[in-house]
Amino acid sequence: MQLEMKVAFCILVIGSLGVSACSTKTSPAMAAERSHDSIQLEPGNARLQFIKVETVKETDAAPVVRLTGKVTFDEDHTQRVASPIDGRASRILIELGDNVRAGQALMELTSPHVSELQADSQKALQDLDLATKALDRSTKLKQEGAVSEKEAAQAEADFRKAKSDAARTNAQLRSLSVSASDPTTSAAIRAQIAGTIVERNILVGQEVRADSAQPLLTISNLGVVWVLADVYEQDLGMVRKGDSVKIHVPAYPDESFDGKVDHVGDVLDPVSRTVKLRCTVPNTQFRLKPEMFAKIELSDIGDKKAIILPSSAILTDSEHTRVFVAGSDHIYRQRVVTVGPEVDDHVRVLGGLKVGEQVVTEGAIFLKRELESN
């Protein structure tokens, strides 16, 4: 019994020593964890002279938002020319770069389908003539009570169908600049808008198909162009339809072109976290060329307020963006924030800070090194 009591006593003592040792070893670790994101500088510390603290404020003078994009055709004033029928190109009446007017003939096709359309049109006109006479006769007989309501309704339905067929076939011939009464196998493809021939994919003698995915010609009015860009999710609050923009292109580094935000997309790309932006830019001198790279500068952001900090206040690593928030007794704590792109040595804070807090705007790098060295 005495032996068992001695063994139990030894285990108790050893256990107590073990707990004490563990407690002694974990205390510094816990203290280090508590101070991992904060540091205190005693009054008189030489590093304090390199640290500048400013109060967080909102300002109306939010920074300019700059985006990258490219110049494209104004699709509202662009025609991609296709043929409504199969055939063969017999003549090309324009060259790449030519300016054309609406209604101008661009090319001529030879196709047996032209004569088929003429025959369909002639038949449709004959059917319309017969249906018109039948409707007139049915109307008179109905007034005299000589035909039933059903017969009169059928005559009216036949007339409507014949009229629709005649209009359809006539429109097809008009689109090819072909008369219904003059037999031919040739047709003309005409421009629907005025503009410049910016693309040509047709040669004389080439077979043309109505179901081809590639346009034969592309016409665009280059007096106005679009500039397309992607807006990051965090910048959407700074962009709206109608905002003024300035466009810069590498070809003219010392110049800018004025434009307007014409459309802000409604769908966010889940991968890039961006929304499509479209700007309309006058191009009266045709200096902006489609496919040019462009930088879009948005400065007309109305009365939107923003928190702006100098870039020197921002600390970044592979995971987070942080700032040092100053507290009492010279205690500086790191805090994760969300920021926009850097513009003119300043950044816009999108989240993580409140108005009235104290932030280190100079010397943050010294605090970070001091924190890492502890």
Secondary structure, 3 states (H helix, E strand, C coil): CHHHHHHHHHHHHHHHHHHHHHHHHHHHHHHHHHCCCEEECCCCCHHHHHCEEEECCEECCCCCEEEEEEEEECHHHEEEECCCCCEEEEEECCCCCCEECCCCEEEEEECHHHHHHHHHHHHHHHHHHHHHHHHHHHHHHHHCCCCCHHHHHHHHHHHHHHHHHHHHHHHHHHHCCCCCCCCCCEEEEECCCCEEEEEECCCCCCEECCCCCCCCEEEECCCEEEEEEEEEHHHHHHCCCCCEEEEECCCCCCCCEEEEEEEECCCCCCCCCEEEEEEEEECCCCCCCCCCEEEEEECCCCCCCEEEEEHHHCEECCCCEEEEEECHHHEEEEEEEEECCCECCEEEEEECCCCCCEEEEECHHHHHHHHHHC
